[in-house]
């Protein structure tokens, strides 16, 4: 029997690829995006998130089997924290009652290996506290200093999202309700969002300095979509709170081979 999926960012990039692959498998997909989607909504504002959730639930007939949140932007502007963090987390919370009605509910979001990069701790903490106005104020201060400093909004949004997934995944609302919640952190994905930057030698070199990918270099969106689909399939019964770095080896290159010693005993 076909499962009903809600996919955000369904009109382009990873979201469009995920939507296509799910449809080809015979699943039912309700896409959410600014335009060219089943539900056209602005996820950068609270009203848009609530309206998107309500319309998606209505189209789904009250029960949703899985949510895959791909919508996101990387621009050095304050809106990035609103779309990438609050546009994901608030929408998921709004869709949670409909997810809970499924016999095998699942949810997965798109984070980024940029969550490992330098970020604004204050913005991350404001986001995790649910203070969108505060997070936006911090973002305004950063972006006013130019695009190089303003870029901090993007890794901050993805760090906050990754932490939210780990925090929420083990709560009664998610794990307690039998709903696996996980994140995928891509490396450099070839999409319309990255095309302009990657088309020049200088741009590609700048990206590669921050995101080293020794395995197969820049990745197609299908490499992320396939993992998102598995995470939200009935086969995934026990994976919870994971941020999976599907990034060509960028995480291992940057963090090295020891991510365990934080809990080692010291004599």
Backbone as CSV, one residue per row, in Angstrom:
resi,resn,N_x,N_y,N_z,CA_x,CA_y,CA_z,C_x,C_y,C_z
1,UNK,0.847,-1.197,0.000,0.000,0.000,0.000,0.882,1.245,0.000
2,UNK,0.515,2.226,-0.800,1.286,3.459,-0.900,1.256,4.233,0.413
3,UNK,2.397,4.827,0.762,2.488,5.688,1.927,2.313,7.139,1.499
4,UNK,1.802,7.960,2.412,1.608,9.382,2.137,2.742,10.180,2.751
5,UNK,3.486,10.876,1.904,4.633,11.684,2.305,4.323,13.167,2.158
6,UNK,4.856,13.962,3.068,4.890,15.412,2.910,6.352,15.787,2.719
7,UNK,6.651,16.460,1.609,8.018,16.854,1.301,8.068,18.367,1.147
8,UNK,8.895,19.031,1.948,9.055,20.479,1.794,10.225,20.769,0.862
9,UNK,10.168,21.938,0.228,11.173,22.252,-0.781,11.029,21.375,-2.002
10,UNK,9.803,20.969,-2.298,9.538,19.954,-3.323,9.711,20.440,-4.756
11,UNK,9.861,21.754,-4.944,9.911,22.280,-6.307,11.309,22.342,-6.896
12,UNK,12.349,22.126,-6.081,13.699,22.217,-6.622,14.686,21.427,-5.767
13,UNK,15.881,21.226,-6.307,16.967,20.629,-5.550,16.677,19.250,-4.996
14,UNK,17.146,19.017,-3.762,16.972,17.719,-3.118,15.501,17.381,-2.947
15,UNK,14.686,18.379,-2.629,13.252,18.142,-2.441,12.573,17.663,-3.702
16,UNK,12.919,18.261,-4.835,12.320,17.854,-6.107,12.761,16.433,-6.475
17,UNK,14.020,16.134,-6.240,14.526,14.794,-6.538,13.868,13.754,-5.641
18,UNK,13.723,14.082,-4.370,13.059,13.171,-3.432,11.617,12.931,-3.849
19,UNK,10.934,13.997,-4.223,9.543,13.886,-4.669,9.444,12.976,-5.894
20,UNK,10.338,13.181,-6.847,10.325,12.352,-8.059,10.584,10.886,-7.739
21,UNK,11.572,10.613,-6.914,11.915,9.228,-6.603,10.795,8.526,-5.833
22,UNK,10.163,9.256,-4.916,9.033,8.675,-4.177,7.869,8.371,-5.111
23,UNK,7.580,9.313,-6.002,6.476,9.130,-6.948,6.737,7.944,-7.862
24,UNK,7.988,7.802,-8.308,8.339,6.678,-9.171,8.173,5.343,-8.453
25,UNK,8.279,5.359,-7.132,8.106,4.142,-6.339,6.636,3.865,-6.015
26,UNK,5.763,4.775,-6.442,4.341,4.572,-6.220,3.812,5.189,-4.944
27,UNK,4.631,5.995,-4.269,4.166,6.650,-3.049,3.373,7.912,-3.391
28,UNK,2.544,8.335,-2.458,1.800,9.575,-2.633,2.572,10.709,-1.970
29,UNK,2.797,11.795,-2.711,3.585,12.907,-2.195,2.774,14.192,-2.214
30,UNK,2.771,14.882,-1.078,2.186,16.220,-0.977,3.361,17.179,-0.833
31,UNK,3.614,17.949,-1.877,4.752,18.853,-1.876,4.407,20.213,-1.304
32,UNK,5.353,20.788,-0.577,5.210,22.138,-0.029,6.376,22.983,-0.529
33,UNK,6.059,24.143,-1.097,7.104,25.061,-1.546,6.470,26.434,-1.757
34,UNK,7.310,27.414,-2.052,6.795,28.761,-2.299,5.877,28.800,-3.509
35,UNK,6.206,28.017,-4.521,5.375,27.939,-5.730,5.614,26.599,-6.398
36,UNK,4.744,26.279,-7.350,4.831,25.018,-8.099,4.800,23.798,-7.185
37,UNK,3.880,23.820,-6.236,3.748,22.714,-5.287,2.275,22.494,-4.964
38,UNK,1.967,21.341,-4.383,0.588,21.063,-3.971,0.115,22.070,-2.932
39,UNK,1.030,22.429,-2.044,0.750,23.449,-1.029,1.782,24.561,-1.202
40,UNK,1.321,25.734,-1.618,2.221,26.868,-1.784,2.187,27.705,-0.514
41,UNK,3.338,27.835,0.134,3.385,28.505,1.422,4.771,29.074,1.673
42,UNK,4.814,30.098,2.510,6.064,30.740,2.905,6.461,30.219,4.283
43,UNK,7.459,29.339,4.332,7.865,28.736,5.591,8.780,29.633,6.414
44,UNK,9.038,30.845,5.933,9.870,31.773,6.692,9.083,32.523,7.759
45,UNK,7.757,32.353,7.762,6.923,33.032,8.754,5.993,32.030,9.428
46,UNK,5.642,32.315,10.683,4.839,31.386,11.479,3.488,31.097,10.834
47,UNK,2.847,32.134,10.301,1.536,31.935,9.678,1.624,31.000,8.486
48,UNK,2.693,31.131,7.700,2.879,30.265,6.547,3.085,28.814,6.949
49,UNK,3.794,28.601,8.051,4.026,27.232,8.534,2.719,26.591,8.997
50,UNK,1.950,27.354,9.756,0.669,26.818,10.243,-0.272,26.525,9.091
51,UNK,-0.327,27.431,8.119,-1.215,27.242,6.977,-0.771,26.047,6.140
52,UNK,0.558,25.910,5.945,1.077,24.781,5.171,0.722,23.463,5.834
53,UNK,0.881,23.392,7.142,0.570,22.157,7.862,-0.915,21.821,7.763
54,UNK,-1.755,22.820,7.954,-3.197,22.586,7.914,-3.639,22.090,6.547
55,UNK,-3.104,22.690,5.487,-3.500,22.285,4.144,-2.941,20.903,3.788
56,UNK,-1.728,20.626,4.237,-1.150,19.302,3.965,-1.946,18.213,4.673
57,UNK,-2.322,18.464,5.909,-3.116,17.486,6.662,-4.470,17.275,5.995
58,UNK,-5.052,18.364,5.509,-6.342,18.249,4.818,-6.206,17.410,3.550
59,UNK,-5.169,17.678,2.757,-4.962,16.922,1.525,-4.669,15.452,1.811
60,UNK,-4.017,15.192,2.945,-3.669,13.820,3.306,-4.836,13.062,3.918
61,UNK,-5.935,13.745,4.191,-7.075,13.084,4.802,-6.895,12.855,6.292
62,UNK,-6.005,13.634,6.918,-5.859,13.583,8.373,-4.726,12.723,8.882
63,UNK,-4.153,11.870,8.024,-3.071,10.987,8.455,-1.903,11.069,7.480
64,UNK,-0.694,11.266,8.025,0.523,11.371,7.218,1.498,10.294,7.669
65,UNK,2.066,9.568,6.724,3.001,8.495,7.068,4.425,8.986,7.286
66,UNK,4.824,10.021,6.548,6.205,10.488,6.684,6.335,11.940,6.241
67,UNK,7.278,12.617,6.885,7.619,13.984,6.504,9.108,14.037,6.195
68,UNK,9.438,14.631,5.054,10.832,14.862,4.682,10.985,16.358,4.453
69,UNK,11.745,17.005,5.323,11.885,18.461,5.267,13.182,18.831,4.560
70,UNK,13.055,19.272,3.316,14.211,19.643,2.502,14.336,21.146,2.299
71,UNK,13.288,21.903,2.550,13.299,23.333,2.254,14.400,24.035,3.035
72,UNK,15.170,24.852,2.336,16.231,25.594,2.999,16.900,26.554,2.046
73,UNK,17.571,27.565,2.600,18.333,28.522,1.805,19.694,28.717,2.472
74,UNK,20.662,29.188,1.695,22.006,29.375,2.247,22.483,30.818,2.173
75,UNK,21.597,31.725,1.797,21.988,33.123,1.637,22.379,33.757,2.971
76,UNK,23.337,34.693,2.955,23.736,35.390,4.185,22.748,36.488,4.557
77,UNK,21.528,36.064,4.850,20.450,36.982,5.212,19.731,36.438,6.439
78,UNK,19.075,37.302,7.223,18.382,36.832,8.426,17.339,35.763,8.158
79,UNK,16.666,35.834,7.005,15.608,34.872,6.692,16.102,33.426,6.724
80,UNK,17.388,33.226,6.554,17.946,31.870,6.531,17.668,31.125,7.829
81,UNK,17.766,31.795,8.968,17.489,31.115,10.244,16.006,30.785,10.354
82,UNK,15.156,31.641,9.803,13.715,31.398,9.868,13.307,30.206,9.020
83,UNK,13.845,30.119,7.807,13.484,29.017,6.910,14.115,27.708,7.369
84,UNK,15.428,27.758,7.645,16.172,26.521,7.893,15.909,25.897,9.254
85,UNK,15.592,26.714,10.239,15.323,26.153,11.567,13.831,26.178,11.896
86,UNK,13.268,27.356,12.022,11.864,27.445,12.435,10.917,26.907,11.361
87,UNK,11.283,27.081,10.091,10.450,26.544,9.012,10.415,25.034,8.982
88,UNK,11.398,24.404,9.601,11.424,22.944,9.717,10.786,22.493,11.024
89,UNK,11.270,23.024,12.130,10.843,22.516,13.439,9.384,22.824,13.736
90,UNK,8.950,24.040,13.454,7.553,24.390,13.735,6.603,23.630,12.826
91,UNK,6.996,23.421,11.576,6.137,22.653,10.667,6.021,21.214,11.151
92,UNK,7.128,20.616,11.576,7.081,19.247,12.078,6.173,19.127,13.294
93,UNK,6.258,20.076,14.186,5.402,20.037,15.379,3.933,20.147,14.978
94,UNK,3.645,20.986,13.992,2.268,21.133,13.519,1.767,19.847,12.854
95,UNK,2.661,19.136,12.198,2.268,17.904,11.502,2.277,16.680,12.413
96,UNK,2.801,16.822,13.612,2.970,15.679,14.510,1.673,14.922,14.802
97,UNK,0.554,15.591,15.066,-0.686,14.840,15.310,-1.099,13.956,14.134
98,UNK,-0.901,14.453,12.910,-1.243,13.653,11.728,-0.263,12.497,11.547
99,UNK,1.002,12.722,11.888,1.988,11.641,11.852,1.625,10.545,12.839
100,UNK,1.197,10.944,14.002,0.887,9.977,15.056,-0.261,9.043,14.668
101,UNK,-1.046,9.422,13.682,-2.168,8.586,13.247,-1.722,7.484,12.287
102,UNK,-0.496,7.555,11.812,0.010,6.537,10.896,0.415,5.287,11.663
103,UNK,0.369,4.144,10.989,0.825,2.901,11.599,2.349,2.803,11.636
104,UNK,3.025,3.568,10.759,4.489,3.548,10.718,5.002,4.953,10.396
105,UNK,4.841,5.894,11.328,5.235,7.277,11.060,6.745,7.472,11.102
106,UNK,7.247,8.355,10.244,8.674,8.629,10.170,8.885,10.106,9.813
107,UNK,10.045,10.653,10.203,10.388,12.019,9.813,11.892,12.143,9.643
108,UNK,12.301,12.904,8.632,13.714,13.169,8.387,13.862,14.589,7.859
109,UNK,14.952,15.228,8.235,15.197,16.607,7.812,16.576,16.695,7.167
110,UNK,16.787,17.754,6.409,18.086,17.987,5.792,18.848,19.008,6.623
111,UNK,19.926,18.552,7.243,20.858,19.444,7.925,21.975,19.752,6.930
112,UNK,23.215,19.784,7.353,24.336,20.046,6.452,25.632,19.790,7.192
113,UNK,26.676,19.435,6.448,27.964,19.333,7.096,28.435,20.710,7.564
114,UNK,27.780,21.770,7.074,28.072,23.128,7.557,27.766,23.275,9.041
115,UNK,26.983,22.336,9.587,26.717,22.370,11.035,28.000,22.186,11.836
116,UNK,29.076,21.700,11.190,30.372,21.536,11.838,31.220,22.798,11.765
117,UNK,30.777,23.774,10.973,31.572,24.981,10.761,31.357,25.998,11.883
118,UNK,32.181,27.040,11.868,32.050,28.129,12.834,30.643,28.700,12.768
119,UNK,30.064,28.959,13.924,28.692,29.456,13.965,28.517,30.433,15.118
120,UNK,27.324,30.997,15.209,26.989,31.906,16.294,26.314,31.119,17.408
121,UNK,27.021,30.942,18.509,26.456,30.198,19.635,25.190,30.865,20.146
122,UNK,25.197,32.206,20.162,24.024,32.935,20.656,22.808,32.693,19.777
123,UNK,23.014,32.654,18.459,21.886,32.408,17.563,21.366,30.985,17.717
124,UNK,22.282,30.036,17.848,21.878,28.645,18.038,21.048,28.494,19.310
125,UNK,21.503,29.100,20.391,20.775,28.986,21.658,19.416,29.672,21.587
126,UNK,19.338,30.810,20.894,18.053,31.497,20.733,17.082,30.634,19.940
127,UNK,17.578,30.006,18.888,16.722,29.137,18.077,16.203,27.968,18.909
128,UNK,17.101,27.319,19.642,16.700,26.169,20.445,15.745,26.552,21.562
129,UNK,15.787,27.810,21.963,14.860,28.299,22.983,13.515,28.703,22.382
130,UNK,13.394,28.607,21.052,12.147,28.980,20.391,11.978,30.474,20.208
131,UNK,13.062,31.231,20.353,13.019,32.689,20.281,13.381,33.143,18.866
132,UNK,12.410,33.128,17.970,12.690,33.502,16.588,13.058,34.974,16.470
133,UNK,12.378,35.830,17.221,12.688,37.261,17.163,14.122,37.511,17.613
134,UNK,14.538,36.826,18.669,15.904,36.983,19.155,16.920,36.472,18.163
135,UNK,16.639,35.317,17.550,17.545,34.748,16.554,17.662,35.667,15.344
136,UNK,16.542,36.247,14.932,16.554,37.172,13.801,17.339,38.442,14.127
137,UNK,17.232,38.915,15.357,17.975,40.115,15.760,19.485,39.861,15.696
138,UNK,19.909,38.690,16.141,21.324,38.333,16.069,21.758,38.216,14.604
139,UNK,20.901,37.616,13.794,21.202,37.478,12.366,21.310,38.846,11.690
140,UNK,20.459,39.760,12.073,20.521,41.120,11.519,21.862,41.773,11.827
141,UNK,22.329,41.608,13.041,23.611,42.186,13.443,24.756,41.598,12.632
142,UNK,24.711,40.290,12.407,25.773,39.630,11.650,25.750,40.017,10.172
143,UNK,24.584,39.989,9.566,24.500,40.265,8.132,24.797,41.722,7.806
144,UNK,24.598,42.597,8.772,24.916,44.015,8.561,26.413,44.238,8.404
145,UNK,27.225,43.241,8.796,28.682,43.358,8.713,29.238,42.817,7.397
146,UNK,28.351,42.459,6.484,28.793,41.980,5.176,28.572,40.492,5.007
147,UNK,28.668,40.003,3.771,28.338,38.602,3.488,29.261,37.589,4.164
148,UNK,30.526,37.929,4.376,31.435,36.963,4.998,31.018,36.665,6.430
149,UNK,30.709,37.706,7.191,30.217,37.509,8.554,28.778,37.003,8.509
150,UNK,28.007,37.513,7.570,26.609,37.116,7.449,26.423,35.648,7.134
151,UNK,27.432,35.031,6.525,27.352,33.596,6.223,27.160,32.769,7.483
152,UNK,27.574,33.282,8.637,27.425,32.547,9.891,25.984,32.121,10.155
153,UNK,25.030,32.830,9.575,23.622,32.485,9.792,23.340,31.068,9.293
154,UNK,23.959,30.694,8.174,23.680,29.373,7.596,24.186,28.222,8.476
155,UNK,25.473,28.161,8.810,25.897,27.068,9.699,25.217,27.102,11.056
156,UNK,24.869,28.285,11.527,24.149,28.381,12.801,22.774,27.739,12.695
157,UNK,22.099,27.970,11.572,20.763,27.389,11.382,20.836,25.875,11.323
158,UNK,21.874,25.345,10.682,22.007,23.897,10.546,22.504,23.258,11.838
159,UNK,23.360,23.956,12.595,23.774,23.437,13.901,22.563,23.356,14.827
160,UNK,21.760,24.405,14.847,20.575,24.404,15.701,19.621,23.288,15.308
161,UNK,19.442,23.079,14.005,18.533,22.031,13.539,19.037,20.649,13.946
162,UNK,20.339,20.413,13.789,20.908,19.118,14.165,20.729,18.866,15.660
163,UNK,20.954,19.890,16.463,20.793,19.735,17.903,19.324,19.512,18.276
164,UNK,18.427,20.188,17.576,16.996,20.017,17.843,16.572,18.581,17.550
165,UNK,17.058,18.037,16.434,16.717,16.659,16.080,17.190,15.698,17.153
166,UNK,18.419,15.853,17.617,18.940,14.956,18.651,18.154,15.106,19.945
167,UNK,17.823,16.325,20.278,17.098,16.593,21.528,15.679,16.051,21.474
168,UNK,14.979,16.330,20.402,13.563,15.976,20.319,13.338,14.506,19.996
169,UNK,14.265,13.881,19.300,14.055,12.519,18.810,13.791,11.508,19.912
170,UNK,14.296,11.762,21.112,14.177,10.791,22.208,13.095,11.162,23.212
171,UNK,12.273,12.157,22.885,11.213,12.590,23.788,9.962,11.724,23.624
172,UNK,9.038,11.814,24.572,7.776,11.070,24.443,7.005,11.391,23.169
173,UNK,7.116,12.640,22.688,6.359,13.041,21.498,6.845,12.333,20.240
174,UNK,8.134,11.952,20.211,8.703,11.314,19.028,9.020,9.851,19.298
175,UNK,10.110,9.568,19.980,10.446,8.161,20.265,9.343,7.473,21.053
176,UNK,8.784,8.194,21.998,7.725,7.607,22.818,6.479,7.265,22.030
177,UNK,6.301,7.955,20.910,5.148,7.685,20.035,5.520,6.760,18.882
178,UNK,6.740,6.234,18.915,7.170,5.311,17.862,7.509,5.982,16.553
179,UNK,7.973,7.246,16.614,8.278,7.997,15.393,9.779,8.263,15.304
180,UNK,10.509,7.562,14.454,11.921,7.868,14.246,12.086,9.264,13.635
181,UNK,12.962,10.056,14.238,13.269,11.405,13.747,14.783,11.500,13.571
182,UNK,15.225,11.812,12.347,16.646,11.853,12.038,16.953,12.964,11.045
183,UNK,18.263,13.201,10.864,18.712,14.230,9.924,19.790,13.668,9.011
184,UNK,19.850,14.212,7.807,20.919,13.905,6.868,21.718,15.186,6.647
185,UNK,23.048,15.078,6.722,23.924,16.229,6.532,24.727,16.046,5.249
186,UNK,24.305,16.672,4.160,25.021,16.509,2.889,26.329,17.288,2.877
187,UNK,27.184,16.909,1.907,28.342,17.723,1.592,27.943,18.734,0.536
188,UNK,28.728,18.845,-0.528,28.406,19.765,-1.612,27.547,19.041,-2.643
189,UNK,26.283,19.413,-2.701,25.321,18.769,-3.595,25.142,19.642,-4.837
190,UNK,25.110,19.011,-5.984,24.949,19.744,-7.243,23.462,20.029,-7.449
191,UNK,23.061,21.245,-7.137,21.676,21.688,-7.269,21.677,23.110,-7.836
192,UNK,20.492,23.644,-8.181,20.454,25.037,-8.632,21.017,26.014,-7.602
193,UNK,20.949,25.674,-6.307,21.431,26.565,-5.256,22.958,26.687,-5.274
194,UNK,23.653,25.636,-5.757,25.120,25.651,-5.760,25.710,25.827,-7.151
195,UNK,24.884,25.795,-8.172,25.381,25.778,-9.556,26.269,26.971,-9.885
196,UNK,25.848,28.178,-9.530,26.626,29.372,-9.864,27.991,29.358,-9.192
197,UNK,28.027,28.912,-7.946,29.287,28.894,-7.206,30.260,27.859,-7.765
198,UNK,29.721,26.718,-8.177,30.579,25.621,-8.623,31.019,25.734,-10.079
199,UNK,30.430,26.640,-10.835,30.751,26.691,-12.263,32.084,27.368,-12.554
200,UNK,32.652,28.044,-11.560,33.960,28.655,-11.745,35.013,27.880,-10.959
201,UNK,36.230,27.900,-11.457,37.334,27.202,-10.781,37.564,27.783,-9.395
202,UNK,37.483,29.104,-9.294,37.711,29.763,-8.012,36.612,29.402,-7.014
203,UNK,35.379,29.402,-7.476,34.258,29.078,-6.596,34.334,27.654,-6.093
204,UNK,34.636,26.717,-6.998,34.743,25.316,-6.604,35.884,25.111,-5.623
205,UNK,37.008,25.807,-5.847,38.157,25.677,-4.949,37.816,26.188,-3.551
206,UNK,37.054,27.277,-3.481,36.657,27.822,-2.187,35.757,26.847,-1.433
207,UNK,34.817,26.240,-2.147,33.915,25.258,-1.539,34.697,24.041,-1.065
208,UNK,35.609,23.563,-1.903,36.353,22.348,-1.579,37.287,22.540,-0.392
209,UNK,37.746,23.760,-0.172,38.602,24.026,0.983,37.832,23.844,2.282
210,UNK,36.542,24.151,2.258,35.702,24.023,3.454,35.032,22.664,3.548
211,UNK,34.785,22.057,2.388,34.070,20.786,2.346,34.880,19.777,1.529
212,UNK,35.934,19.211,2.106,36.720,18.207,1.381,35.915,16.924,1.202
213,UNK,35.851,16.419,-0.036,35.048,15.231,-0.322,35.893,14.199,-1.065
214,UNK,36.684,13.408,-0.349,37.562,12.444,-1.017,36.823,11.309,-1.722
215,UNK,35.593,11.017,-1.326,34.828,9.950,-1.971,33.892,10.516,-3.026
216,UNK,34.236,10.316,-4.286,33.360,10.633,-5.420,33.036,12.109,-5.610
217,UNK,33.717,12.988,-4.862,33.627,14.437,-5.067,32.177,14.933,-4.919
218,UNK,31.813,16.024,-5.588,30.485,16.629,-5.421,29.394,15.613,-5.750
219,UNK,28.315,15.680,-4.976,27.324,14.614,-5.071,26.026,15.055,-5.732
220,UNK,25.368,14.116,-6.425,24.061,14.418,-7.015,22.988,14.395,-5.930
221,UNK,21.875,15.075,-6.141,20.807,15.082,-5.131,20.232,13.701,-4.858
222,UNK,20.342,12.789,-5.836,19.835,11.435,-5.629,20.521,10.735,-4.467
223,UNK,21.785,11.075,-4.222,22.522,10.426,-3.136,21.935,10.778,-1.771
224,UNK,21.369,11.949,-1.660,20.721,12.376,-0.408,19.284,11.879,-0.364
225,UNK,18.581,12.000,-1.480,17.175,11.589,-1.534,17.008,10.119,-1.165
226,UNK,17.909,9.265,-1.657,17.790,7.837,-1.373,17.896,7.558,0.121
227,UNK,18.780,8.271,0.811,18.930,8.084,2.248,17.724,8.629,3.004
228,UNK,17.228,9.774,2.598,16.024,10.333,3.222,14.846,9.374,3.084
229,UNK,14.742,8.753,1.928,13.638,7.814,1.686,13.777,6.588,2.572
230,UNK,14.999,6.080,2.733,15.159,4.928,3.619,14.841,5.299,5.066
231,UNK,15.305,6.445,5.511,15.058,6.871,6.892,13.572,6.974,7.193
232,UNK,12.771,7.263,6.181,11.327,7.427,6.388,10.541,6.221,5.899
233,UNK,11.229,5.128,5.654,10.560,3.896,5.244,10.197,3.055,6.458
234,UNK,9.358,2.058,6.241,8.958,1.180,7.346,10.131,0.348,7.836
235,UNK,11.167,0.179,7.011,12.327,-0.616,7.415,13.112,0.033,8.550
236,UNK,13.051,1.346,8.654,13.783,2.031,9.716,12.959,1.994,11.001
237,UNK,13.328,1.109,11.883,12.560,0.940,13.123,13.265,1.463,14.367
238,UNK,14.588,1.643,14.313,15.304,1.991,15.542,16.291,3.148,15.424
239,UNK,16.482,3.691,14.264,17.407,4.819,14.150,16.717,6.089,14.611
240,UNK,17.287,6.733,15.618,16.673,7.931,16.184,17.743,8.942,16.574
241,UNK,17.512,10.197,16.255,18.386,11.270,16.684,19.724,11.317,15.982
242,UNK,19.838,10.661,14.845,21.112,10.624,14.143,21.228,11.765,13.136
243,UNK,22.413,12.350,13.081,22.756,13.295,12.019,23.761,12.551,11.142
244,UNK,23.287,12.046,10.016,24.095,11.183,9.163,24.815,12.036,8.117
245,UNK,26.145,12.032,8.190,26.937,12.842,7.276,27.151,12.079,5.966
246,UNK,26.231,12.299,5.051,26.299,11.716,3.705,27.012,12.751,2.843
247,UNK,28.359,12.797,2.967,29.104,13.972,2.516,30.417,13.667,1.818
248,UNK,30.558,12.461,1.282,31.783,12.131,0.576,33.020,12.091,1.442
249,UNK,32.836,11.969,2.744,33.971,11.897,3.652,34.382,13.223,4.260
250,UNK,33.574,14.267,4.086,33.937,15.586,4.623,34.014,15.575,6.144
251,UNK,33.032,14.978,6.800,33.035,14.927,8.265,34.271,14.210,8.786
252,UNK,34.575,13.043,8.213,35.745,12.286,8.656,37.034,13.040,8.381
253,UNK,37.069,13.781,7.277,38.261,14.563,6.947,38.473,15.694,7.936
254,UNK,37.398,16.324,8.357,37.506,17.495,9.217,37.609,17.151,10.697
255,UNK,36.898,16.122,11.129,36.880,15.799,12.564,37.837,14.669,12.933
256,UNK,38.357,13.976,11.937,39.321,12.933,12.227,38.687,11.654,12.726
257,UNK,39.520,10.792,13.354,39.064,9.447,13.688,38.664,9.267,15.145
258,UNK,38.597,10.337,15.922,38.234,10.181,17.328,37.113,11.146,17.714
259,UNK,35.897,10.639,17.719,34.753,11.431,18.175,34.152,10.818,19.427
260,UNK,34.948,9.940,20.088,34.445,9.216,21.248,35.091,9.637,22.570
261,UNK,36.257,10.234,22.520,37.024,10.442,23.735,36.392,11.426,24.711
262,UNK,35.352,12.141,24.279,34.678,13.059,25.200,34.187,12.331,26.456
263,UNK,33.954,11.031,26.339,33.413,10.277,27.480,34.437,9.311,28.084
264,UNK,35.699,9.427,27.661,36.716,8.550,28.230,37.095,9.010,29.627
265,UNK,37.388,8.075,30.491,37.837,8.402,31.834,39.263,8.964,31.812
266,UNK,39.501,9.935,32.611,40.852,10.481,32.743,41.385,10.136,34.125
267,UNK,42.602,9.720,34.154,43.206,9.319,35.436,43.824,10.529,36.122
